[in-house]
Amino acid sequence: MSKKLVSCRTAPILCISQNARPEIGSRSRAPQFTIPTVRSEPRRTESPLATGAIETIWREAAARIGFAVTRTAEAYATSDGRGLIAIGTDDLLDADDAFAQLLFHEICHAITEGQQAVASPDWGLDNVPSHRVREHACLRLGAVLAGRFGLRAAMAPTTEYRAYYDGLGSDPLAPAPPAAEPDPAIAIAAAAVVRFEASAWRGPIEDGLARTAALALRRHPLGFPLGPANETCGSCAWIYRGGRGTPVERCRQSAPAIGDGGRVSAAFGACVRWEPPVDCRTCGACCREAYHSVTISVRDPVVWKEPDLIVRQGHRFEIRREGTRCAALIVDPPAKSQPGYSCSIYDSRPKPCRDFAAGGRHCVEARRRVGLSAGAR
C-alpha cells in the first residue's frame, strides 16, 4: 500500500530539516542495505555516469532536497533515517555502477515510500520477499523520471532486479495486459509520480537529470544534438508552458502533430533547433506561402472596414490573395539581405490573424512550411 504524505511548509513531498542534518561520517557503520548485495552478472560496459562532474551534480541535487551524502565501504547504497545517504566507494562498486545511478535510486525510494519512511533507516525496507513490490515500484518511478531525459538505460539497476527493469514497457505506468498477472507496483509508482510532480523536489531532481543528460549523452535531454553553447531553452522561441495538470515548461519543436511537446527547463542548454523569439517583421510566414487562404466570418468587422480586400468563395469570405501571399502583406525593401514584412490592415485585421500567436503551435508550423524553422522529428 502506498503511504500518504503529510503536509509540510518547506517541501510538499518530503521534509528534511537542513539544520537537523547529521555530520557526514557520524555513523559507526551502515545500516541495512537498500540495494541488494546479490548481484546480476556484471556487465562489461562502464557506466557513462561514472564521472566526477556527474557525481557533483547529484551531490548538489541531494543537498537541495535536504540530504547529506557520504561514501562507505559497507554498503552499495543505504540511508540512516537521519538525513544521510551513503553510497559505496568506487572500489566496492562494479564498473557498470555509478554514484549518480545509486543515489538517484535512493531518492526514488524516498519518494516512493513517503514522508513516514524518511526517518527510518533504508526507508523502512529490507531485502525480504514482502518488500519486493516496493522495489518494483521504485524501479518504475525511476524509469519514468529518467526516461524523460533519455537516461532510462543509464539509470538501470545492476542488481538482480535488472530483468524486471528491462521488462518494463515504454510506459512504466501502463496497466498490465489483461492476460498478465496484476502488478501492484504500478499503482504505487503512479501515486509516487503524482506526489513528485506536485513537490518541491521536482525542480532539483529534474535539473540533476537534465545536467546529467547533457554530460552523459552529449545531446539535449529531448534527443536533439546540442546547439549554441551560450543559449538555453529559456531564450528559445519554442519554449512554452502547458500540458495536462499543472502547466510545465515544454518545447514546441518536439511536439507531435497532436499533443504537447516534451518537458524542458529554461536552464537546459540549447539544442540545434534553438531560435531567438520570433519577430513577425522579419518572418511573415503566416502571411506568405504557409497558408493558402484566411477564412473569416461574415460578421468580422474587417468585412466592412476593408471591403476591397474581401472575396467571396461560395459561402465563405476570405482575405484576397496576391499570388501566394495575403494582399494585405507589405514587403519592405531588404535590409541586410533580410526583407521586412508588415500588415496594411493590422489594426483591423480579422480574428484568425488576431488569434495567431507568435511562437505558438501554428507559428512553428508556418515557419517550417516556408523553410525558416527545422521540421518536426
Summary of the structure (lengths in Angstrom):
residues: 377
radius of gyration: 26.6
end to end distance: 40.3
largest distance: 87.2
contacts: 1159
relative contact order: 0.10
helix: 33%
strand: 15%
